[in-house]
Amino acid sequence: MKYNKLGTTDLMVSDLCLGTMTWGTQNTTEEGHAQIDMSLDHGINFIDTAEAYPVNPMSKETQGETERVIGKWLAKNGRRDDIILATKVAGNGAGSVRNGEPISRATITQAVHDSLGRLQTDYIDLYQLHWPNRGSYMFRQNWAYDPTKQNKAETLASMLEALETLQEFVDAGKIRYVGLSNESAWGTAQWLRIAEEHKLPRMQSIQNEYSLLCRLYDTDMAELSHNEDIGLLAFSPLAVGLLTGKYQNGKIPAGSRRSLNDTLGGRVTERVWPAVDAYLAIAAKHGLDPSQMALAWCNSRPFVTSSIFGATNLSQLETVLGAADMVLDQAVLDDISKAHKAHPMPY
C-alpha cells in the first residue's frame, strides 16, 4: 500500500480510503466491522464517514448510524491509533440533518460534539465541511449552475465564522486538521486566503467526485491542488459501481445501489453506457479487472491524495484491495485518454 501526505500535515494516508456511507442501511454493524478489519489487514489506515450517513436513503431516522458503527468498532478493540478518521458536518446539502441548516458556529459546535459521541473517540483527524453554504455545482448541478445569486460578503463572513469555530476545536484537541467537500476553485482559494490572513486552520484536502466518468477536477481544481498543496480525496472513483460493469445491458443486481436509486443520482444517462463499454474494453484488452484499473488510474493522478471507495460485501472489498499496488503502463493510459476524448462528460 502506498501512503501520501495529507496536504501540509504530518499525516500519511493510504492510497485507498475506506468509505462507509452504506453502513446502517445496506450494511449491518457486523459487516462494517469486518470491512474495517480486512482493510487494516491490507494496509488501509484511512476511514471516511459523515454525520449525514448512511445513504440509500439518507434520512432523519438513520442519520448518524454510520458513525455509530465505527464507534462500536473502536470501543470493541481500542485501535484508535491505527486509523486516520475523517468525518463531516452536513450543512444545507443534507436536509435530513438539522433540517438543512447552513454551516455556522452553532451547527459546527453541535455536530463536532455529536460526532465525537457517536464515534466514541476524543478527537477527529480530519473534519470536513460537507457542502458550501452558497451552493455547489457537484452532483450534476453543473448543468444549470448559476453563481450570480451568491452574496460574496455573506459567503466570506460565514467562512471566517466557520474557521474561527474550527480553531477552537483544534485548540481543544478535538480536531487535528480540517478539509472541504464539494467545493470549487474560487471557494477553496477563499478558505485558504482567509485562513492565512487570520492565522486560522488551513484546509488540507478537498473531497470531490472524481472518476473516469467524472473529470470536472482536471482543470482549475487540479491547478489549485498543485500550487496550494491541497490534495483531492476522490469520492465515487468507481462511479457508484458503473465502472465495474455490473449495470451494463440493463442489469440491476439485487441489493445494489441502483436497486435503491434507479438513476444513481443522475449518473444514468444514454451517454454513460457507451462510455462504460469503452473503459470495460480497455480493461479486457490489457487483461485488467475494470474496478482495479479505474482505481489505479485515479490514484495515478498527481493531485489525488486518496481514493474513497465503498463496498457492500467482502468480495467487493477484496477486489478493490487488488488495486493497491497496481501501476498502469503507458499503453493503458493512452487508451484511457482516447476514451475520455470520445466520451468526455457522460453524465
N, C-alpha and C positions, 0 to 999 in steps of 0.2 A: 504494500500500500504506500502510495506517495502522500506526503504531507506538505501543505502550503501555509505560508504565513498569512494570518488574517490581518489585512490592512497594515497598520503601523504598530500592531500589538506584538506581544511575545507569544501569542497563541499559535500553535501549529495544528491545523485541522486537516483531517483526511480528505483525499480527493473525492471520496464518496461520502455523502451525508445521509443518515437515515431519517427519512420523512415519516411522520406519524399521523397524518390527518385522518386516516381511516380507523384509528383505534378508538373504539367506543361506539361505532356503527357497524362497519364491515368487519372489524376485527375485535375479538374479545381481549380482556386483560391478559389472559394466559398467552394468547397469540402474540400480543405486543411484547411481552417479556421474552418470549422465545426469539423474536426478531432482534431484540437488543442483544441477547446472549450470543446469537450467531454472528451478528455484526461485529461485536467486540472481539470475538474469537478470530475474525479475519482482518483485524486492524482498523476498523472504523472507530473513530473516537468522537464523532460529531453527530449530535441528535438535534433535530429541529422540530419545534412544535409551536402552538399559539393558543391564546386563551379562547379563541373562537372555535377551535377544533373540538370534535370531529366534524367532517363534512359528509355529504351524501346521506341525509341532508344536513345542512347547518341549521341548528335550531336552538331555541332557548332551553328546551328540555335536555339537550345533550351537551350544551356549551360547557367547556371545562373538563369533560370526561377524559380527553386525551392526556391532559396534564396529570390527571389523577392516576392514569395507568402508569405513567413514568414515575410518579411519586411513590406508588406502591412498589415498583421495582427497586427504587433507591432505598426505601425503608426496609425491604427484604434482605438486600445484600450489602448495603453500605458502600457501594463502589462509586461514590460521587467524584472522587479524584480521577477516575478512569474515563470520564466523559466530559466533553465540552458541550454545554447545554444552552440552546438558543430558544427563546420564545418571543411572543409579540403582543403588543397592546393593539386592540382591534381597530378603534376609530370608526368613521362613518361608512366604511365598506362592509361592515358586518352588522346588519340591523338586528341580529339575534343577540348581540351583546350591548347592554345598556341602551337599547333602542336606537343604536346607531349614532350615539353621541360622538362628536368630533374629539380628537385627541387634545387634552388640556392638562393642566396641573391636577385637577380633580380626578380625571379618568386615569391618568398615569399612576397616581398615588394609589387609587383603589386597585387597579389592575396588577401592579407590582406585588402588593401585599397578598392579593388573591392567588396569583400565580405561585408565589413562594409557598403558600399554604398547601395548594394542590400538589405541587411538585415535591413537597416535603424536603426542601433544601433551604439553606441560609443565603444562597446567592445564585444569581443568574449570570452565566458567562457572557452571553450576547443578548441584549434586549433590543428588539426591533420595533419600529413603527410600521404597522401593517399597511396602512393606506394614508396618502397625503390628505389633509383636511380639505384642500381645494379641489380634490378630484384627481383622477388618473386616466391615462389612455390605455392602461392594461386591460386584460380580459375582453378583448375585441372592441373596446370603446374607442380605439384609434380611428375606426371608420367614420366616426362623427365627432371627433374630439374638438372642443371649442373652448380655448383658454380665455376668451375675451370677457367672460363673466367673472373672472377671478379678481379679487381685490388685493393688490400687492401689499399694501400696508398691513392689512389683516393677516395675510399669509406670513409675512416676516415677523409680526408680533407674536403669532402663535408658535412659530419656530423657536423664537427666543424663550418664550414661556416653557416650552417643552424641554429645551436644553437645560434651562435653569433647574427645572424639576428633576431631570435625569442626573444632574450634577449632585443633587442632594442624596440620591440613592447610591451614586458612585462613592461619595464621601462616607456614606454609612456602611459601605462594603456589601451592599445588597445587589449591585450590578457592577460587573467588571468593565464591559465595553458596550457600545451602542451601534445600531445599524438601521438601515432603511429597507423598505419593501415597496414594490410597485411605484417607484419614483422615476422622475425624468431627469435629464441632464441639468436643466435650469434649477429644478428643485434641489438636487443634490449639491450643486455648486453653492446655493444659498445656505444650506445646512453647514457646509464646510466653512464658508466665509464668516457666518455668524459665530460659529464655534471658535474660530481663530481670533476674531475681533474681541470676543468677550471672555476668552480663555475658558471655554466650556467643553464638554466631552465631544470628541471628534467622531463623526460617523465612519465606521471601519469597513462596512460592507453594504451591498445592495442586493436584495433578494427579488429578482425579476424573472419572469418566464423566459426561458431560452432553450431552444432545441433545433434540430434540423428543419423543423417546420415553422418555427417562430424565431426569427432572427432580427427583431427590432433593435436589439442591443448592439448590433455590429458597427454602427457608425458613431454618432455623437456620444453615446454612453461608453463605448469602447475607448474612445479618446479620453474621456473623463477618467475612466478607470486607470488608464496608463499614466496619465500626467498627475493624478491626485492620489495614487496608491490606495485605491479603494476597490476591492475585488467584488466580482459577481458571485453570488450564491444562486446558481441556476435552478429554478424550480420547474417541474414538468419536463425534464430532459428527454423523457420518452413520449412526450406529447400525450399525457394521461393514457398511455397504452397504445396509441395509434401506431407508433413506430415499431411495436412488437409484431404487428401484422395480424393480431388476433381478431380485429374487427373487419378485415378485408372480406369482400364478397358477401356482405350483408350479415356476417356473423355477430352475434351478441351473446357471449358466454354467460351462463347463469352466474349471478353474484358479481359480475364485473361492474365497473363504474358506469358503463353505458347502459347496463340493465336498469340503473337507477336514474341516469341522466342521459336521455337519448341523443342530445346534441353535443354532449361533452363540453358544456359551457360555451357553445357556439363554434367549436372546433370542427364539427362535422359539416362539411360543405361539398359541393360537387367537385371542387378542385383538390380536396385533400386526398381522395382515393388514388388518382394517378401519381400524386406526389409520393405517397407512401409506397406505391408499387415501384417507383424509381429507386427508392432507398433500399427496399427489400431486394431488388435485383442486384444492386451493388453488393450487398452483403452476400448474396448467393454466389455471385461471380468470384468473390475473393475468399469464399469459404468461411465466412464470419457469421456469428449469431447477430441478428439485426439489433437486438437490445444492447448487446455489448458494444457493437460498432457505434451506435448512437451515443452511448455514454462515453466511450473512449474519444470520440470526436469532440464532444462537449468539453471534456477535460483537457483536450489538446489546445483549446483556445487560450490565448495568452492572458486574457482578462478574467478567466474563470478561476475562482479560489476553490470552490467545491460544487458538486452537482447533487442536488437533493432528490432522491428517488423515493418512491413508495412501493411497497409490496403488500399484497393481501394474503400471501402464503409463503412458506419457507422455500418452496420450489422456485418461485419467482425471485426471492431473495438470493438464492444460490446462483441463479443465472446472472443477476446483477453483479454479484461479487466477482464473477469471472472477468469483468471489465477492468478490475483494479489495476492490473499491470499490462493491459493491452496497449500497444503502440501501433497506430495505423501507418502503413507505408505510404509513400507519395502517390502511388497509383490509386489507392483508395481515396485519398484526399482529392486528387484530381477529378475522379469520378463524382465525388460528392459536390465539388464546385460546379461541375456541369449540370448536375441535377438541380442544384439550387438556382442556377440561372434559368433553367427551364420551368421551375415551379417556385418562384420567389416568395409569394405570400399566399399559401393555400388556404389560410383562414384568418 
